[in-house]
Structures are given as structure tokens and as C-alpha cells.
Amino acid sequence: MIRISIDAVVGLSLVLTLYRLFYGPSVLDRLLGYSSVTGKIVILLAVEGIMGGRPVFINLALIYGVLSFLGIVIIARYIEREV
């Protein structure tokens, strides 16, 4: 019961954040949307790993979080050079 409500709340906020990702008025808004979406995916993976008893998902959440952070830094550096 609790897992369903946590997944529903994070899923709803993920859908609302996708609007910022796709229709952000500037590139920086889209970068912020990308950062938020990846953070919420990490949360979903971690919750599924803890509540579902699958420790592999926690490892996936850590790896995905690190890779998304590196992607955000690379994209931010690219945007900084363009401006």
C-alpha cells in the first residue's frame, strides 16, 4: 500500500517535470528539467529496491545517479562555452 502511493506521487511529479524538460523556455530550464527527471528516476529505483527486496536496484540507482550527474556537468560545460 505504501509503495503504491510513493510510486504514484513520484510518478505524478515525474510527469509534471517532463513538461519542463520538453517545453522549457530556455536551455537552462531544460537542463533543470533533465536533472529533476533523473533524480526522480533514481528515487523510483531506490524505492523499488528497498520495498521490493531487490538490492540490485539500489546499485542501479547509484550508478544511474552518478552517470546523470556527469551528464549534467558535461551539458552545463557545453552550454557555458556556447554562451
C-alpha positions in Angstrom: 0.0 0.0 0.0 2.7 2.5 0.9 4.8 1.5 -2.1 2.0 2.2 -4.5 1.4 5.7 -3.0 5.1 6.5 -3.1 5.4 5.4 -6.7 2.2 7.3 -7.6 3.4 10.5 -6.0 6.9 10.3 -7.6 5.4 9.2 -10.9 3.0 12.2 -10.9 5.8 14.6 -10.2 7.8 12.9 -12.9 5.1 13.5 -15.4 4.8 17.2 -14.4 8.5 17.6 -14.6 8.6 16.2 -18.1 6.7 19.4 -19.2 9.7 21.5 -18.0 12.0 19.2 -19.8 10.3 19.3 -23.2 8.7 22.8 -23.2 11.2 24.8 -21.1 11.5 28.3 -22.4 15.3 28.2 -22.2 18.1 25.7 -22.4 18.8 26.1 -18.7 15.2 25.3 -17.9 15.5 22.1 -19.9 18.7 21.2 -18.1 17.0 21.7 -14.8 14.1 19.5 -16.0 16.6 16.8 -17.0 18.3 17.0 -13.6 14.9 16.7 -11.9 13.7 13.8 -14.0 16.9 11.8 -13.5 16.7 12.5 -9.7 13.2 11.1 -9.6 14.2 8.0 -11.6 16.9 7.4 -9.0 14.3 7.7 -6.2 12.0 5.3 -8.0 14.8 2.8 -8.4 15.8 3.1 -4.8 12.3 2.7 -3.5 11.7 -0.3 -5.7 14.9 -1.8 -4.5 14.1 -1.3 -0.8 10.4 -2.1 -0.8 10.7 -5.0 -3.3 13.7 -6.6 -1.7 15.9 -6.3 -4.7 19.3 -4.9 -3.7 20.4 -4.8 -7.4 18.1 -1.8 -8.0 19.9 0.2 -5.3 23.1 -0.4 -7.1 21.5 0.6 -10.4 20.2 3.8 -8.7 23.7 4.7 -7.5 25.2 4.1 -11.0 22.4 6.0 -12.7 22.8 8.9 -10.3 26.5 9.2 -10.9 26.1 8.9 -14.7 23.3 11.5 -14.8 25.4 13.9 -12.6 28.3 13.5 -15.1 25.9 14.1 -18.0 24.6 17.3 -16.4 28.1 18.6 -15.8 29.1 17.9 -19.4 26.0 19.6 -20.8 26.4 22.6 -18.5 30.0 23.0 -19.6 28.9 22.8 -23.2 26.2 25.5 -22.6 28.8 27.6 -20.8 31.1 27.6 -23.9 28.2 28.4 -26.3 27.1 31.5 -24.3 
